[in-house]
Amino acid sequence: MSAHTIPSPIEVQSLSPARRLLRLLPGMALLFGIGVLGKLLEHALSLFNARYPQFSVPHIEYVLWAIVLGLIISNTAGVAAIFRPGVATYELWLKLGIVLVGGKFLMQDVLHIGGLSLALVAVELILSISVMTLLGHIFKLPPKLTSLLAIGSSICGVTAIMAAQGAIEPEEEDTSTAIAAILTLGAIALFTFPAIGHLLHMSQQGYGMWTGLAVDNTAESLVTGALYGEEAGRWTVLAKTARSSFIGFVVLAYAVYWSSRGLAPDVPHKGLFLWNKFPKFILGFLAISVLATAGFFTNGQLNSLSNLSRWAFLPAFAGVGLRTNLRDLVGQGWRPLIVGILGEIFIALVTLALVYWSYNHGVAR
């Protein structure tokens, strides 16, 4: 097997644990290397501004540095095959970071703001699915592509699309097109949402809630929140976690719909289906929050958890840039992207109005 070929799932399963780990190391080293370099560039820029205030340069967070560096590599030299298995672990680091952030939330915060998030997510789900389905019909997209766009935009982007792939059995082209559209929209959100937040003078908590509700892909959602501020990033995690908890129910509903039409496999054990699709990292997030609320951790340990979460997010944010190939995004056709953009603008405006209403009427604190 050549070093420049990607092994099939069967070949990967046949490898010993040690060899599997070895295959992951180059890509993981690339992720952490880019993340650390982003941190160093942020620090160097801060030192430059402190030493030469007359040449003050706008402060750029390490989050944006990591994404830009990843984008440059992905769209110039490209990500070589030897790095791809390890780069794919960025989702693992993302979920680990979310679990560790649970230490920053006491259960009363989770219950209060999490309950509000669930209510807002329920509204977002209904509107997002309805609008995407309507736009898909108007622009005459393939029905299963429309379903994938609705699922991805309503829950958690690429993760939701991949969860639905085996359940509704779309064409491979539909899956890749939906993923490309969602990734494009996530890239747009990285630059537009922070600007809108600053323009409207949104609070850290309000902006974080909005980002968690309106930005689809989990990685891009967390990055967009973190670009506004560390506190905003924390609240984005909470809102996005509440949103992700619906993934099993939405995918199950679509699976039942398509199977009823004879175009997807039957779902005989719906409870097991829901458990298999449920994102387990949410349980880890809640467990850490419960322990923090019960005083299980000392202040020093909570600070350590916070630092570990930042280290976990470093490779996750680098992975956002590395897996975004602009050439692939451009080559997917304009109709799915137009449907996604129109739908996302509508959802962004509605969720922004809902967040504003919640904070102005004392529902959130």
C-alpha positions in Angstrom: 0.0 0.0 0.0 1.5 3.3 -1.1 2.1 6.1 1.3 0.2 8.4 -1.0 -3.0 6.4 -1.1 -5.9 6.5 1.4 -6.7 3.0 2.8 -10.2 1.7 2.6 -12.2 1.2 5.9 -11.6 -2.5 5.7 -7.8 -2.0 5.3 -7.8 0.5 8.3 -9.7 -2.0 10.5 -7.1 -4.7 9.7 -4.3 -2.6 11.0 -3.1 -3.0 14.6 -3.9 -0.3 17.1 -0.2 0.8 17.1 -0.2 1.1 13.3 -3.5 3.0 13.3 -2.0 5.5 15.8 1.0 5.9 13.6 -1.2 6.7 10.6 -2.9 9.5 12.7 0.3 11.1 14.1 1.4 13.1 11.0 -2.0 14.8 10.6 -2.4 15.4 14.3 1.0 17.0 14.4 0.0 19.2 11.5 -3.2 20.2 13.4 -1.4 21.1 16.6 1.4 22.8 14.7 -1.0 25.1 12.9 -2.9 25.8 16.1 0.3 26.6 18.1 1.6 28.8 15.2 -1.6 30.7 15.3 -1.1 31.3 19.0 2.5 32.5 18.4 1.4 34.8 15.6 -1.3 36.3 17.9 1.3 36.8 20.6 3.9 38.3 18.2 1.3 40.8 16.9 0.4 41.8 20.4 4.1 42.4 21.2 4.5 44.4 18.0 1.6 46.7 18.8 2.9 47.2 22.4 6.4 48.1 21.1 5.4 50.1 18.1 2.1 51.7 18.9 2.5 54.2 16.1 2.2 51.2 13.6 -0.8 49.7 15.5 -2.1 46.6 13.6 -5.6 45.3 14.3 -5.5 42.5 16.8 -6.1 39.0 15.3 -7.2 36.2 17.5 -5.4 32.8 17.2 -8.7 31.3 16.1 -8.6 33.3 12.9 -4.9 32.7 12.4 -5.4 29.0 12.6 -8.2 29.0 10.1 -6.3 31.3 7.6 -3.1 29.1 7.9 -5.2 26.0 7.3 -6.9 27.6 4.3 -3.6 28.6 2.8 -2.2 25.1 3.0 -5.4 23.4 1.8 -5.8 25.7 -1.2 -2.1 25.9 -2.3 0.0 22.9 -1.6 -3.1 20.8 -0.5 -3.3 18.3 2.3 -1.2 15.3 1.3 -2.7 11.8 1.8 -0.3 11.0 4.7 -1.9 13.9 6.7 -5.5 13.2 6.0 -6.3 10.5 8.6 -4.9 12.6 11.4 -6.5 15.8 10.1 -9.9 14.0 10.3 -9.5 13.8 14.1 -10.2 17.5 14.4 -13.8 16.5 15.2 -12.6 14.4 18.1 -10.6 17.4 19.5 -13.7 19.6 19.0 -15.9 17.3 21.0 -13.3 17.0 23.7 -13.0 20.7 24.0 -16.8 21.0 24.3 -16.8 18.4 27.1 -14.1 20.2 29.0 -16.0 23.6 28.7 -18.7 22.0 30.8 -16.6 22.9 33.8 -17.3 26.6 33.2 -21.1 26.1 33.6 -22.9 25.5 36.8 -26.0 23.4 36.4 -28.3 26.3 37.2 -26.8 28.1 34.2 -27.2 25.0 32.0 -30.8 24.5 33.1 -31.8 28.2 32.7 -30.0 29.1 29.5 -30.0 25.5 28.2 -33.8 25.5 28.7 -34.1 28.8 26.8 -31.8 27.3 24.1 -34.0 24.3 23.7 -37.1 26.5 23.2 -35.3 28.7 20.7 -33.9 25.6 18.9 -37.4 24.1 18.6 -38.5 27.3 16.8 -35.3 27.3 14.7 -35.8 23.6 13.7 -39.3 24.1 12.5 -38.5 27.3 10.5 -35.2 26.0 9.1 -36.7 22.7 7.8 -39.8 24.4 6.5 -37.9 27.2 4.7 -35.2 24.9 3.2 -37.9 22.5 2.0 -39.8 25.3 0.4 -36.7 26.8 -1.3 -35.6 23.3 -2.5 -39.0 22.9 -4.3 -38.8 26.4 -5.7 -35.3 25.9 -7.1 -36.2 22.3 -8.2 -33.4 20.6 -6.3 -33.4 16.8 -6.1 -35.7 15.8 -3.2 -33.1 14.0 -1.1 -30.6 16.9 -1.6 -33.3 19.2 -0.2 -33.7 16.8 2.7 -29.9 16.9 3.4 -29.8 20.7 3.2 -32.8 20.9 5.6 -31.2 18.4 8.0 -27.8 20.1 7.9 -29.0 23.6 8.3 -31.4 22.8 11.1 -29.0 20.8 13.4 -25.3 20.6 13.1 -24.1 20.8 9.5 -21.9 18.1 8.1 -22.3 15.8 11.2 -26.1 15.8 10.7 -25.7 15.2 6.9 -23.4 12.2 7.5 -25.8 10.9 10.1 -28.6 11.1 7.6 -26.7 9.6 4.7 -27.0 6.0 5.8 -30.6 6.5 7.0 -32.1 8.0 3.8 -29.5 6.7 1.2 -29.1 9.7 -1.0 -27.0 9.8 -4.2 -23.3 10.4 -3.4 -23.4 13.6 -5.4 -26.3 14.9 -3.3 -24.3 14.3 -0.1 -21.1 16.0 -1.4 -23.2 18.9 -2.7 -25.0 19.4 0.6 -21.7 19.2 2.5 -20.0 21.7 0.1 -23.0 24.2 0.5 -22.9 23.9 4.3 -19.2 24.4 4.5 -19.5 27.5 2.2 -22.1 29.0 4.4 -20.0 28.3 7.5 -17.0 30.1 5.9 -19.3 33.1 5.2 -20.5 33.1 8.8 -16.9 33.3 10.1 -16.6 36.8 8.6 -20.1 38.2 8.7 -21.4 37.3 12.2 -18.7 39.0 14.2 -19.1 42.1 12.1 -22.8 42.1 12.7 -22.4 41.4 16.4 -20.0 44.4 16.8 -22.3 46.6 14.6 -25.3 45.9 16.9 -23.1 46.1 20.1 -24.3 42.6 21.2 -23.4 41.3 24.6 -21.0 38.3 24.8 -23.8 36.0 26.0 -26.4 37.2 23.5 -24.0 36.9 20.6 -22.9 33.5 21.7 -26.5 32.3 21.9 -27.2 33.7 18.4 -24.2 32.1 16.9 -25.0 28.7 18.4 -28.5 28.9 17.0 -27.8 30.3 13.6 -24.4 28.8 12.4 -24.9 25.3 11.2 -21.6 23.3 11.4 -20.4 22.8 14.9 -16.8 23.7 14.2 -17.6 26.9 12.4 -20.2 27.8 15.0 -17.7 27.5 17.8 -15.0 29.4 15.9 -17.5 32.2 15.0 -18.4 32.5 18.7 -14.8 32.5 19.8 -13.9 35.2 17.3 -16.2 37.6 19.2 -14.7 36.8 22.6 -13.9 33.9 24.9 -17.1 34.4 26.9 -19.2 34.4 23.7 -17.5 31.2 22.7 -18.6 29.5 25.9 -22.2 30.5 25.4 -22.0 29.3 21.8 -21.0 25.9 23.1 -24.1 25.8 25.3 -26.5 26.9 22.6 -25.0 24.6 20.0 -25.0 21.6 22.4 -28.7 22.1 22.9 -29.2 22.3 19.2 -27.2 19.1 18.5 -29.3 17.1 21.0 -32.1 17.1 18.4 -30.1 15.3 15.7 -31.5 11.8 16.4 -35.1 12.9 16.3 -34.7 14.9 13.0 -32.8 12.2 11.2 -35.3 9.6 12.4 -38.2 11.6 11.1 -36.6 11.8 7.7 -35.7 8.1 7.7 -39.3 7.2 8.5 -40.5 9.5 5.8 -38.3 8.1 3.1 -38.8 4.5 4.1 -42.5 5.0 4.0 -42.1 5.9 0.3 -40.0 2.8 -0.3 -36.8 4.9 -0.9 -34.8 4.2 2.3 -34.3 1.2 4.7 -37.0 0.6 7.4 -36.2 1.7 11.0 -37.5 -1.3 13.1 -35.9 -0.2 16.4 -36.5 3.5 16.7 -35.2 3.7 20.3 -31.9 2.1 19.4 -31.7 4.4 16.3 -32.1 7.5 18.5 -29.4 6.3 20.9 -27.0 5.5 18.1 -27.5 9.0 16.5 -27.4 10.9 19.8 -24.1 12.8 20.2 -22.5 11.2 23.3 -20.2 14.2 23.9 -23.3 16.1 25.3 -23.4 13.6 28.1 -19.8 14.3 28.9 -20.5 18.0 28.9 -23.4 17.6 31.4 -21.3 15.2 33.6 -18.5 17.8 33.9 -21.0 20.5 34.6 -22.7 18.4 37.4 -19.3 17.7 39.0 -18.4 21.4 38.9 -21.7 22.3 40.4 -21.2 19.7 43.2 -17.8 21.2 44.1 -15.9 18.1 43.0 -13.2 20.3 41.3 -11.0 22.8 43.1 -10.5 26.2 41.5 -7.1 25.1 40.3 -8.5 22.0 38.7 -11.3 24.1 37.0 -8.6 26.4 35.6 -6.7 23.3 34.3 -9.9 22.1 32.6 -10.3 25.5 31.0 -6.7 25.4 29.7 -7.1 21.9 28.4 -10.3 22.9 26.5 -8.3 25.7 24.8 -5.6 23.2 23.8 -8.3 20.8 22.5 -9.8 23.6 20.4 -6.4 24.5 18.8 -6.3 21.5 16.5 -10.1 21.7 16.0 -9.9 25.2 14.7 -7.0 24.4 12.5 -9.0 21.6 11.0 -11.7 24.0 9.9 -9.2 25.6 7.5 -7.5 22.5 6.4 -10.7 20.7 5.3 -12.0 23.7 3.3 -11.1 23.5 -0.4 -12.4 26.5 -2.2 -12.1 24.9 -5.6 -14.5 22.1 -4.5 -16.9 24.7 -3.1 -17.0 26.6 -6.4 -17.6 23.5 -8.5 -20.8 22.3 -6.9 -23.3 24.4 -8.8 -25.1 27.6 -7.9 -28.7 26.4 -7.0 -27.9 24.5 -3.8 -25.7 27.4 -2.6 -28.4 30.0 -3.4 -31.0 27.9 -1.5 -28.6 27.6 1.4 -27.8 31.3 1.4 -31.4 32.4 1.2 -32.4 30.0 3.9 -29.5 30.9 6.2 -30.2 34.6 5.9 -33.8 34.0 6.9 -32.8 31.8 9.9 -30.1 34.2 11.0 -32.5 37.1 11.0 -35.2 35.2 12.8 -32.9 33.8 15.5 -31.3 37.2 16.0 -34.8 38.6 16.6 -35.6 35.8 19.0 -32.4 36.4 21.0 -33.0 40.1 21.1 -36.6 39.5 22.3 -35.4 37.0 25.0 -32.8 39.4 26.4 -35.0 42.5 26.2 -37.9 40.8 28.0 -35.9 39.3 30.8 -36.2 35.7 29.7 -32.4 35.4 29.6 -30.1 37.0 32.0 
